[in-house]
């Protein structure tokens, strides 16, 4: 009896194209032991959008803070604005 080895899953830096090509040819059922549950937050039906301009240094700081909080810069910016409004 031979044990079939499976290809490693794409890394977190994989492009959408690379992910699509991988999952087009592989079954998620073969990788259940490697998957982790994630928390998903759904936001309200938001109706307004605000555009802000940041210089490179400000954007870098926002990006670094977002990475530390494991979120994206848009979510962090919204969170910071809402905190300030309270």
Phi and psi in degrees as a GROMACS rama.xvg file:
@    title "Ramachandran Plot"
@    xaxis  label "Phi"
@    yaxis  label "Psi"
@TYPE xy
-101.897  140.629  UNK-2
-94.2928  125.757  UNK-3
-78.1308  128.193  UNK-4
-89.4385  146.932  UNK-5
-105.964  152.689  UNK-6
-68.6716  144.902  UNK-7
-67.3682  146.422  UNK-8
-66.9276  152.484  UNK-9
-60.4511  148.355  UNK-10
-74.9271  172.737  UNK-11
-68.9432  -11.7949  UNK-12
-95.9015  7.99892  UNK-13
-66.6735  146.181  UNK-14
-77.8343  165.685  UNK-15
-60.0843  -38.3328  UNK-16
-62.5493  -45.5778  UNK-17
-63.2711  -41.3762  UNK-18
-63.2383  -44.8175  UNK-19
-61.1033  -44.588  UNK-20
-63.89  -39.4305  UNK-21
-64.7636  -52.1354  UNK-22
-73.2884  -16.5855  UNK-23
-68.986  -23.512  UNK-24
-117.589  4.42516  UNK-25
-132.64  155.225  UNK-26
-101.459  132.682  UNK-27
-62.2739  -26.4011  UNK-28
-59.4516  -28.8599  UNK-29
-76.9793  -8.96742  UNK-30
-122.575  12.8887  UNK-31
-57.873  -34.2915  UNK-32
-70.2788  -13.781  UNK-33
-102.879  -7.07857  UNK-34
-89.3874  149.683  UNK-35
-120.961  144.284  UNK-36
-67.7287  148.85  UNK-37
-125.488  151.096  UNK-38
-89.837  130.917  UNK-39
-117.086  128.911  UNK-40
-111.191  129.402  UNK-41
-103.701  128.593  UNK-42
-87.5966  161.936  UNK-43
-61.2471  168.073  UNK-44
-72.1626  89.1028  UNK-45
-76.8337  141.778  UNK-46
-119.66  -6.68365  UNK-47
-125.536  146.622  UNK-48
-128.143  139.847  UNK-49
-121.253  134.439  UNK-50
-108.196  128.437  UNK-51
-123.866  155.731  UNK-52
-115.123  130.095  UNK-53
-124.124  148.057  UNK-54
-80.1018  173.944  UNK-55
-59.8145  -40.5398  UNK-56
-66.6739  -43.235  UNK-57
-64.2911  -41.718  UNK-58
-64.4338  -40.0615  UNK-59
-62.524  -44.3159  UNK-60
-62.6642  -43.7799  UNK-61
-62.906  -42.5985  UNK-62
-63.7264  -42.3601  UNK-63
-63.1861  -43.7424  UNK-64
-64.3383  -41.1426  UNK-65
-62.4635  -43.8886  UNK-66
-62.2519  -40.1568  UNK-67
-63.0964  -35.4319  UNK-68
-87.9793  0.263679  UNK-69
56.6786  48.1698  UNK-70
-137.706  -177.838  UNK-71
-102.648  166.36  UNK-72
-66.752  -32.6797  UNK-73
-66.4458  -45.7195  UNK-74
-63.5054  -41.3837  UNK-75
-65.3264  -44.2697  UNK-76
-59.8546  -43.0527  UNK-77
-62.306  -45.3423  UNK-78
-59.1764  -45.1439  UNK-79
-63.9187  -40.521  UNK-80
-64.7304  -45.4825  UNK-81
-63.2787  -39.1544  UNK-82
-61.013  -43.0571  UNK-83
-65.9969  -34.3737  UNK-84
-72.5728  -24.1739  UNK-85
